[in-house]
Amino acid sequence: MLVQNTKSIRFSPPKSLDFSTWVSTNLYKIVAIATLITTVAAVFLLRNIGDSATFFCFQSETPQTLTLTFPQIDYDSIVPITDTTTPYSRFRSDQWIIVSVSDYPSDSIKKLLKIKGWQVLAVGNSKTPEDWSLKGTIFLSLEEQAKLGFRVVDYLPYDSYVRKSVGYLFAIQHGAKKIFDLDDRGELIDDNISKHFDTELGQNGKKDGILLQYNNDNPNRTVVNPYIHFGQRSVWPRGLPLENVGEIEHEEYYNEVVSGSQFIQQGISNGLPDVDSVFYFTRKQNLEPFDVRFDQHAPKVALPQGVMVPVNSFNTMFHYSSFWGLMLPVSVSSMASDVIRGYWAQRILWEIGGYVVVYPPTVFRSDTVQSYPFAEEKDLHVNVGNLVKFLVSWKSDKHRLFEKILELSYSMAKEGFWSEKDVKFTAAWVQDLISVGYLQPHLMSLESRRRKSVINHRDQRKYKSDQLRVLLKLIVVNLIHDLIGMEVAGNRYRWTETWSEKTKVGTGRRVAELLETRLPWSYAHPSVPPKPPIPTLEVGVVILCEREKEQKV
């Protein structure tokens, strides 16, 4: 029986063991192993570059490979451009509110008409209804924009809010001295712009005051989160580099600077502040809209040279000396355009002795966003951190402001922060500014640009630390009794003033009042302490991707 079973066994014919046969047989294994090795190597390389955003965003702009040409402008050949095509050719106004509109007039825009002394200008795009109209508002349709004769029109996309650049030029052409750059969803608090912003800078014999200013003792700090100053440590603005989100410490002390050169004034929005999609999707727990409230009594604060802050087009005041900084880039993603503009403008602002000041809540924006596209912010999360470092270190030996603007635009294209299209767009913008009669501000020397604090750094540091030490002792004793009356639920964030103390320091000469010391307590849930920011970019983007997948499903 055993012999019969042995004879019945059949062996398959021997296979050839040559190399080509082995490869074809195990091809899928080879491909899988090679892919795994490549992925691990790429991950290791990207994580060690230092830019954590690049680890998740592989759609970053590639550096410019083409040879860039520095724009040459023949200033003597630039001819004036006058308004000969609209019914407003003779209209003049010093103060303008400019909004981009894609739908019929909102209630927010209608309320703007109640603000006395300010002309509302609505700029349309391809999404705007053809019969858009609102009495008391100047509306520029696509057709009317094309007839104005501005060079920048050739570079503007048809379906984007960046067409506001045409509106800025139109306002300057018609006598603008102040431009309030606003989102059409923003409702101005109390319908009074002058109440919230410094609309008069050293004019009409008005004496300039003193402003608080972030200290710049740390040379490694190039950007700050202004929301911390106004009581919301767990919220960060769109455009803040994600690697800086975890920096939530309060300012140890502030310097002081003479008011009068805050040519760009950034307001803060209650309700839905200007936040990025990472915050929006990782912090929104349910369908309830965000209702974030900032401390309206916190003092406005200035940024020193070498330190920047995100600046948007939702709630920002521009004075005449900063009108050149209104240009919205056209080669970057839409939700990055105004932020990149803000950083670019801040660097040039230093050249004329100006600075940015951030103000307490000035508008209320309702959270009606149905979809907050992460892809439209890719130029922020990939490049903005490197952009800030580049701008802080950038130097120019040009002797006129417009030449410095062109040089910086050219340098940013070389570094890949925007494309050659924006270099040409900048040249067109500069020529249009000259054509509508804008006079470029004079440059200031380096020494003139550096403003000394009113209070000596060392004395101020000691004073503030002693003051805070006393306050902290009081908090330990009275914390339970004083943290009362908090209105918090769901996605509502409330500012609660726990302590307030105002002190004057006399030194034989006038010394400004120090800020009112307030300790913020922001809550996202009645029984849970304030949420710290997400610990790393990786966690935020992973959660964001999961949310986007859920929406698609």
C-alpha positions as CSV (number, residue, x, y, z in Angstrom):
1,M,0.0,0.0,0.0
2,L,2.8,2.3,0.9
3,V,4.6,1.6,-2.4
4,Q,1.4,2.3,-4.4
5,N,1.0,5.7,-2.7
6,T,4.6,6.6,-3.4
7,K,4.3,5.8,-7.1
8,S,1.1,7.8,-7.4
9,I,2.9,11.1,-6.4
10,R,3.4,13.5,-9.2
11,F,6.0,16.3,-9.0
12,S,5.6,19.6,-10.9
13,P,8.3,20.2,-13.5
14,P,11.2,22.2,-12.1
15,K,11.1,26.0,-12.7
16,S,13.9,28.0,-14.1
17,L,15.7,30.1,-11.5
18,D,17.1,32.7,-13.8
19,F,16.9,36.4,-12.6
20,S,14.3,37.6,-15.1
21,T,11.9,34.9,-14.1
22,W,12.4,35.7,-10.4
23,V,11.7,39.4,-11.0
24,S,8.5,38.8,-12.9
25,T,7.3,36.4,-10.3
26,N,8.0,38.7,-7.4
27,L,7.3,42.1,-9.1
28,Y,4.5,43.1,-6.8
29,K,6.6,42.5,-3.8
30,I,9.5,44.5,-5.2
31,V,7.2,47.4,-6.0
32,A,5.6,47.3,-2.5
33,I,8.9,47.3,-0.7
34,A,10.4,50.1,-2.9
35,T,7.3,52.2,-2.3
36,L,7.6,51.7,1.5
37,I,11.3,52.6,1.5
38,T,10.7,55.7,-0.6
39,T,7.8,56.9,1.7
40,V,9.8,56.4,4.9
41,A,12.8,58.2,3.4
42,A,10.6,61.1,2.3
43,V,8.9,61.3,5.7
44,F,12.2,61.3,7.4
45,L,13.6,64.0,5.1
46,L,10.6,66.3,5.4
47,R,10.4,66.0,9.1
48,N,14.0,67.0,9.5
49,I,13.7,70.1,7.2
50,G,12.1,72.0,10.1
51,D,9.0,73.1,8.3
52,S,6.3,70.9,9.8
53,A,3.7,72.2,7.5
54,T,5.5,70.8,4.5
55,F,5.2,67.4,6.0
56,F,1.5,67.4,5.2
57,C,1.2,69.8,2.3
58,F,2.9,68.4,-0.8
59,Q,1.3,71.0,-3.0
60,S,3.7,73.7,-2.1
61,E,4.8,76.1,-4.7
62,T,7.9,75.0,-6.5
63,P,10.7,77.5,-6.6
64,Q,11.0,79.7,-9.7
65,T,13.0,78.0,-12.4
66,L,12.6,80.6,-15.0
67,T,14.8,83.7,-15.1
68,L,13.0,86.6,-13.6
69,T,13.2,90.0,-15.0
70,F,13.3,93.0,-12.7
71,P,10.5,95.4,-13.7
72,Q,11.6,98.6,-15.2
73,I,9.3,101.6,-15.0
74,D,9.7,104.8,-17.0
75,Y,8.2,107.1,-14.4
76,D,8.3,110.1,-16.8
77,S,6.1,108.4,-19.3
78,I,3.3,107.7,-16.9
79,V,0.2,109.7,-17.8
80,P,-2.7,110.6,-15.4
81,I,-5.8,108.4,-15.5
82,T,-9.1,110.3,-14.9
83,D,-12.6,108.9,-14.5
84,T,-14.4,109.6,-17.7
85,T,-16.7,106.5,-17.8
86,T,-18.7,106.6,-14.5
87,P,-21.4,109.0,-13.2
88,Y,-19.0,109.8,-10.3
89,S,-16.3,111.6,-12.3
90,R,-16.6,114.8,-10.1
91,F,-17.4,113.0,-6.9
92,R,-14.9,113.3,-4.0
93,S,-14.7,111.9,-0.5
94,D,-11.9,111.6,2.1
95,Q,-13.3,108.5,3.7
96,W,-14.2,105.2,2.0
97,I,-15.5,101.8,3.0
98,I,-14.7,99.2,0.4
99,V,-16.3,95.7,0.3
100,S,-16.4,92.9,-2.2
101,V,-19.8,91.6,-3.1
102,S,-20.8,88.3,-4.6
103,D,-24.5,88.3,-3.8
104,Y,-27.3,90.8,-3.4
105,P,-26.8,93.6,-0.7
106,S,-26.6,92.0,2.8
107,D,-28.0,93.6,5.9
108,S,-24.4,94.4,7.0
109,I,-23.8,96.5,3.9
110,K,-27.1,98.3,4.3
111,K,-26.2,99.2,7.8
112,L,-22.9,100.8,6.6
113,L,-24.9,103.5,4.9
114,K,-25.8,104.8,8.4
115,I,-22.2,105.8,9.0
116,K,-21.9,109.5,8.5
117,G,-19.0,110.9,6.4
118,W,-18.0,107.6,4.8
119,Q,-18.7,106.5,1.2
120,V,-19.4,102.8,0.6
121,L,-17.9,101.3,-2.5
122,A,-19.0,97.8,-3.6
123,V,-16.7,95.9,-6.0
124,G,-18.3,93.2,-8.1
125,N,-17.0,90.0,-9.6
126,S,-18.3,87.3,-11.9
127,K,-20.5,85.9,-9.1
128,T,-22.2,89.2,-8.5
129,P,-25.8,89.5,-9.8
130,E,-26.0,91.8,-12.8
131,D,-28.8,93.9,-11.3
132,W,-26.9,94.6,-8.1
133,S,-27.9,98.0,-6.7
134,L,-28.1,99.8,-3.4
135,K,-29.0,103.4,-3.0
136,G,-26.2,105.5,-1.5
137,T,-23.5,102.9,-2.6
138,I,-21.2,103.2,-5.5
139,F,-21.1,99.8,-7.3
140,L,-18.4,98.8,-9.8
141,S,-19.4,95.9,-12.0
142,L,-16.9,93.9,-14.1
143,E,-17.8,96.0,-17.2
144,E,-17.3,99.3,-15.4
145,Q,-14.0,98.1,-13.9
146,A,-12.7,97.3,-17.4
147,K,-13.5,100.8,-18.6
148,L,-11.6,102.6,-15.9
149,G,-8.2,102.2,-17.7
150,F,-6.3,100.7,-14.8
151,R,-3.4,98.4,-15.7
152,V,-4.0,96.0,-12.8
153,V,-7.3,94.8,-14.4
154,D,-5.4,92.6,-16.8
155,Y,-4.1,90.5,-14.0
156,L,-7.1,90.1,-11.8
157,P,-9.2,86.9,-11.7
158,Y,-12.9,87.3,-12.5
159,D,-14.3,85.4,-9.5
160,S,-12.3,86.7,-6.6
161,Y,-12.5,89.3,-3.9
162,V,-9.0,90.5,-4.9
163,R,-10.7,92.6,-7.5
164,K,-11.0,95.1,-4.6
165,S,-7.7,96.4,-5.9
166,V,-9.7,98.2,-8.6
167,G,-11.9,99.7,-5.8
168,Y,-8.8,100.9,-3.9
169,L,-7.5,102.8,-7.0
170,F,-11.0,104.2,-7.7
171,A,-11.2,105.6,-4.2
172,I,-7.7,107.1,-4.3
173,Q,-8.6,108.6,-7.7
174,H,-11.6,110.3,-6.0
175,G,-9.8,111.9,-3.1
176,A,-9.5,109.1,-0.5
177,K,-7.4,109.8,2.6
178,K,-8.6,106.9,4.6
179,I,-9.8,103.5,3.4
180,F,-11.7,101.0,5.6
181,D,-11.2,97.5,4.1
182,L,-14.2,95.5,5.2
183,D,-15.8,92.1,4.7
184,D,-19.5,92.3,3.6
185,R,-20.5,90.1,6.6
186,G,-19.0,92.5,9.1
187,E,-21.3,94.6,11.2
188,L,-19.6,97.6,12.7
189,I,-20.2,97.8,16.4
190,D,-22.1,101.0,17.3
191,D,-22.0,102.2,13.7
192,N,-19.1,104.5,14.5
193,I,-15.7,104.0,12.9
194,S,-14.0,106.9,14.6
195,K,-15.0,105.4,18.0
196,H,-12.9,102.3,17.3
197,F,-10.0,103.4,15.1
198,D,-7.7,106.4,15.1
199,T,-9.0,108.1,12.0
200,E,-7.1,111.4,12.8
201,L,-3.4,111.1,13.2
202,G,-1.8,114.3,14.5
203,Q,-4.2,116.4,12.4
204,N,-6.2,119.5,13.3
205,G,-3.8,120.3,16.1
206,K,-4.6,117.1,17.9
207,K,-1.9,116.0,20.3
208,D,-0.5,112.5,19.7
209,G,-0.8,110.1,22.7
210,I,1.0,107.1,23.9
211,L,0.5,103.5,22.7
212,L,1.4,100.2,24.3
213,Q,3.9,98.3,22.2
214,Y,5.0,94.6,22.3
215,N,8.5,94.3,23.6
216,N,11.1,93.0,21.2
217,D,13.8,91.8,23.6
218,N,13.6,88.3,22.1
219,P,15.3,88.4,18.7
220,N,13.9,85.0,17.8
221,R,10.3,86.3,18.1
222,T,9.2,87.5,14.7
223,V,5.4,87.1,14.9
224,V,2.8,87.3,17.7
225,N,-0.8,86.2,18.2
226,P,-2.8,89.4,19.1
227,Y,-5.8,87.4,20.3
228,I,-3.8,86.6,23.5
229,H,-3.6,90.3,24.3
230,F,-7.3,90.6,24.0
231,G,-8.1,87.6,26.3
232,Q,-8.4,84.6,24.0
233,R,-5.3,82.4,24.3
234,S,-6.9,79.4,22.7
235,V,-7.8,81.2,19.5
236,W,-5.4,82.1,16.8
237,P,-5.8,84.3,13.6
238,R,-5.7,83.2,10.0
239,G,-2.1,83.7,8.8
240,L,-0.4,82.9,12.1
241,P,2.3,80.3,11.3
242,L,1.0,77.0,12.8
243,E,4.4,76.4,14.4
244,N,3.6,79.5,16.6
245,V,0.1,78.4,17.7
246,G,1.5,76.8,20.9
247,E,3.0,80.1,22.1
248,I,0.2,81.2,24.5
249,E,2.1,83.0,27.2
250,H,1.0,86.5,28.1
251,E,3.3,89.4,27.5
252,E,5.6,89.9,30.5
253,Y,5.7,93.7,29.9
254,Y,5.0,96.2,27.2
255,N,7.0,99.1,25.9
256,E,5.4,102.4,24.9
257,V,5.6,104.3,21.7
258,V,4.4,107.7,20.6
259,S,1.1,107.5,18.6
260,G,0.7,109.0,15.1
261,S,2.3,106.6,12.7
262,Q,-0.2,103.7,13.0
263,F,-0.8,103.9,9.2
264,I,-2.3,100.3,9.2
265,Q,-4.9,99.6,11.9
266,Q,-6.1,96.0,12.3
267,G,-9.4,95.5,14.1
268,I,-10.6,92.3,15.8
269,S,-14.0,90.7,15.1
270,N,-16.3,89.3,17.7
271,G,-18.6,86.3,16.8
272,L,-16.5,84.5,14.2
273,P,-13.1,86.1,14.3
274,D,-10.7,85.8,11.4
275,V,-9.5,82.2,12.0
276,D,-8.0,79.6,9.7
277,S,-9.6,76.3,8.6
278,V,-7.5,74.3,11.1
279,F,-9.0,76.2,14.0
280,Y,-12.5,76.2,12.5
281,F,-12.7,72.4,11.9
282,T,-10.8,71.2,15.0
283,R,-12.6,73.5,17.5
284,K,-16.1,73.3,16.1
285,Q,-17.7,70.5,18.1
286,N,-21.2,70.8,16.7
287,L,-23.5,72.8,14.4
288,E,-23.7,75.7,16.9
289,P,-22.0,78.8,15.4
290,F,-18.9,80.3,16.9
291,D,-19.5,83.2,19.2
292,V,-16.0,84.3,20.4
293,R,-15.9,87.5,22.4
294,F,-12.7,89.5,23.1
295,D,-12.0,92.1,25.8
296,Q,-13.4,95.4,24.5
297,H,-11.6,97.3,27.3
298,A,-8.1,95.9,26.5
299,P,-5.8,98.7,25.2
300,K,-4.8,98.8,21.6
301,V,-1.3,97.6,21.0
302,A,1.4,98.4,18.5
303,L,4.0,96.1,16.8
304,P,7.7,97.1,17.0
305,Q,10.0,96.8,14.0
306,G,11.1,93.2,13.7
307,V,7.8,91.7,14.9
308,M,4.8,91.1,12.7
309,V,1.1,90.2,13.1
310,P,-1.5,88.8,10.6
311,V,-3.3,91.5,8.8
312,N,-6.5,90.8,6.8
313,S,-8.9,92.5,4.5
314,F,-12.0,91.9,6.7
315,N,-11.6,94.7,9.2
316,T,-8.6,97.0,8.6
317,M,-8.1,100.8,8.4
318,F,-5.5,102.1,5.9
319,H,-4.3,105.7,6.1
320,Y,-3.0,107.6,3.1
321,S,0.7,106.9,3.9
322,S,0.0,103.1,3.6
323,F,-2.3,103.1,0.4
324,W,0.6,101.5,-1.6
325,G,0.1,98.5,0.8
326,L,-3.5,97.8,-0.4
327,M,-2.4,95.6,-3.3
328,L,-3.8,92.1,-3.1
329,P,-1.5,89.4,-4.7
330,V,-3.1,87.5,-7.6
331,S,-0.8,84.4,-7.9
332,V,-1.5,82.9,-4.4
333,S,-4.5,81.1,-3.1
334,S,-7.5,83.3,-2.3
335,M,-7.5,82.9,1.5
336,A,-3.8,83.7,1.6
337,S,-3.8,86.8,-0.6
338,D,-4.7,89.4,2.1
339,V,-2.5,87.8,4.7
340,I,0.5,87.7,2.5
341,R,-0.3,91.3,1.5
342,G,-0.3,92.2,5.2
343,Y,3.1,90.8,5.9
344,W,4.5,92.3,2.8
345,A,3.1,95.7,3.7
346,Q,4.4,95.6,7.2
347,R,7.9,95.1,6.0
348,I,7.7,98.1,3.7
349,L,5.9,100.1,6.4
350,W,9.1,100.1,8.5
351,E,10.9,101.9,5.8
352,I,8.7,105.0,6.3
353,G,8.6,104.9,10.1
354,G,5.1,103.4,10.3
355,Y,3.8,100.5,12.3
356,V,0.7,98.3,12.7
357,V,-1.6,98.7,15.6
358,V,-4.2,96.1,16.7
359,Y,-7.5,97.3,18.1
360,P,-10.2,95.8,20.4
361,P,-13.3,94.4,18.8
362,T,-14.6,96.7,16.1
363,V,-17.0,94.5,14.1
364,F,-19.2,91.5,14.7
365,R,-19.2,88.7,12.1
366,S,-21.8,85.9,12.1
367,D,-20.6,82.3,11.7
368,T,-22.5,81.3,8.5
369,V,-19.7,79.4,6.8
370,Q,-20.9,76.1,5.4
371,S,-17.6,75.0,4.1
372,Y,-14.2,76.4,5.1
373,P,-11.9,75.2,2.3
374,F,-8.4,74.1,3.5
375,A,-7.1,74.0,-0.1
376,E,-7.6,77.8,-0.4
377,E,-5.2,78.4,2.5
378,K,-2.4,76.1,1.3
379,D,-0.1,79.0,0.7
380,L,-0.5,80.1,4.3
381,H,0.2,76.8,6.0
382,V,3.2,75.9,3.7
383,N,5.0,79.2,3.3
384,V,3.9,81.9,5.8
385,G,6.4,81.0,8.5
386,N,9.3,81.1,6.1
387,L,7.9,84.3,4.6
388,V,7.9,86.1,7.9
389,K,11.5,85.1,8.6
390,F,12.5,86.2,5.1
391,L,10.8,89.6,5.4
392,V,12.3,90.4,8.8
393,S,15.8,89.8,7.4
394,W,15.2,91.5,4.1
395,K,17.2,94.7,3.4
396,S,17.2,97.1,0.5
397,D,19.5,100.0,-0.5
398,K,17.0,101.6,-2.9
399,H,16.3,105.3,-2.3
400,R,12.6,105.6,-3.2
401,L,9.7,103.8,-1.7
402,F,8.3,102.5,-5.0
403,E,11.7,101.1,-5.9
404,K,11.8,99.3,-2.6
405,I,8.3,97.9,-3.3
406,L,9.4,96.6,-6.7
407,E,12.6,95.1,-5.2
408,L,10.8,93.3,-2.5
409,S,8.2,91.9,-4.9
410,Y,11.0,90.7,-7.1
411,S,12.8,89.1,-4.2
412,M,9.6,87.3,-3.0
413,A,9.2,85.8,-6.5
414,K,12.8,84.6,-6.5
415,E,12.1,82.9,-3.1
416,G,8.9,81.3,-4.4
417,F,6.5,83.1,-2.1
418,W,4.5,84.3,-5.1
419,S,5.1,84.0,-8.9
420,E,6.4,86.3,-11.6
421,K,2.8,87.3,-12.3
422,D,2.8,89.3,-9.0
423,V,6.0,91.0,-9.9
424,K,4.3,92.3,-13.1
425,F,1.2,93.0,-11.1
426,T,3.2,95.1,-8.6
427,A,4.7,97.1,-11.4
428,A,1.2,97.7,-12.8
429,W,0.0,98.7,-9.4
430,V,2.7,101.2,-8.8
431,Q,2.1,102.8,-12.2
432,D,-1.6,103.0,-11.5
433,L,-1.0,104.6,-8.1
434,I,1.0,107.3,-9.9
435,S,-1.6,107.7,-12.6
436,V,-4.4,108.4,-10.1
437,G,-2.3,111.0,-8.3
438,Y,-1.0,109.1,-5.3
439,L,2.2,110.6,-3.8
440,Q,4.6,108.1,-2.3
441,P,5.7,108.8,1.3
442,H,9.3,109.7,2.1
443,L,11.7,107.1,3.4
444,M,13.1,107.4,6.9
445,S,16.6,106.6,8.1
446,L,17.2,103.5,10.3
447,E,17.8,105.6,13.4
448,S,14.7,107.7,12.8
449,R,12.6,104.5,12.5
450,R,13.6,103.1,15.8
451,R,11.3,104.6,18.4
452,K,12.4,104.6,22.1
453,S,10.1,103.5,24.8
454,V,8.7,106.1,27.2
455,I,9.5,103.9,30.2
456,N,13.0,102.4,30.6
457,H,12.9,98.6,29.8
458,R,14.6,97.5,33.0
459,D,12.5,99.7,35.3
460,Q,9.3,98.6,33.5
461,R,10.1,95.0,33.6
462,K,10.7,95.2,37.4
463,Y,7.5,97.2,37.9
464,K,5.3,94.8,35.9
465,S,6.7,91.7,37.5
466,D,6.1,93.1,41.0
467,Q,2.6,94.1,40.0
468,L,1.8,90.6,38.6
469,R,3.3,88.9,41.6
470,V,0.8,90.7,43.9
471,L,-2.1,89.9,41.6
472,L,-1.2,86.2,41.5
473,K,-1.2,86.1,45.3
474,L,-4.6,87.6,45.3
475,I,-5.8,85.1,42.8
476,V,-4.7,82.1,44.9
477,V,-6.7,83.4,47.8
478,N,-9.8,84.6,46.0
479,L,-10.0,82.5,42.8
480,I,-13.1,80.5,43.8
481,H,-15.0,83.6,44.9
482,D,-14.2,85.8,42.0
483,L,-14.6,83.5,39.0
484,I,-18.4,84.0,38.8
485,G,-20.9,85.1,36.3
486,M,-19.4,83.3,33.3
487,E,-21.6,82.9,30.3
488,V,-20.2,80.0,28.4
489,A,-21.7,77.2,26.4
490,G,-20.9,75.2,23.3
491,N,-18.8,77.3,20.9
492,R,-19.2,80.5,22.9
493,Y,-16.0,82.0,24.3
494,R,-16.4,84.7,26.8
495,W,-13.8,87.2,28.3
496,T,-14.1,87.6,32.0
497,E,-12.2,90.4,33.8
498,T,-10.9,89.0,37.1
499,W,-8.8,91.9,38.3
500,S,-8.3,95.4,37.2
501,E,-5.7,97.8,38.5
502,K,-4.4,101.1,37.0
503,T,-1.3,102.7,38.2
504,K,0.7,105.8,37.3
505,V,4.4,106.1,37.6
506,G,6.0,109.6,38.2
507,T,9.5,110.2,37.2
508,G,9.7,114.0,37.1
509,R,8.3,114.1,33.6
510,R,5.2,112.8,32.0
511,V,5.0,109.0,31.8
512,A,2.0,107.4,30.3
513,E,-0.4,105.2,32.2
514,L,0.5,101.6,32.2
515,L,-2.0,99.2,30.8
516,E,-4.9,97.9,32.9
517,T,-3.8,94.5,34.1
518,R,-6.4,91.9,33.2
519,L,-6.1,88.2,33.6
520,P,-8.1,86.4,30.9
521,W,-10.2,83.3,31.5
522,S,-11.6,81.8,28.3
523,Y,-13.8,78.8,28.5
524,A,-15.1,76.5,25.8
525,H,-17.3,74.5,28.2
526,P,-18.9,75.3,31.6
527,S,-16.9,72.7,33.5
528,V,-13.7,72.5,31.5
529,P,-10.8,74.9,31.7
530,P,-9.6,76.8,28.6
531,K,-8.6,74.5,25.8
532,P,-4.9,74.8,25.0
533,P,-4.1,75.1,21.3
534,I,-3.5,71.9,19.4
535,P,-0.1,70.6,20.5
536,T,1.3,70.1,17.0
537,L,0.5,70.8,13.4
538,E,0.3,67.1,12.7
539,V,-2.6,66.6,15.1
540,G,-4.5,69.6,13.6
541,V,-4.1,68.6,10.0
542,V,-5.0,64.9,10.7
543,I,-8.2,66.0,12.4
544,L,-8.9,68.4,9.6
545,C,-8.5,65.7,7.0
546,E,-10.9,63.4,8.9
547,R,-13.5,66.2,9.0
548,E,-13.2,66.7,5.2
549,K,-13.6,63.0,4.6
550,E,-16.7,62.9,6.8
551,Q,-18.2,65.8,4.8
552,K,-17.5,64.1,1.5
553,V,-19.2,60.9,2.7
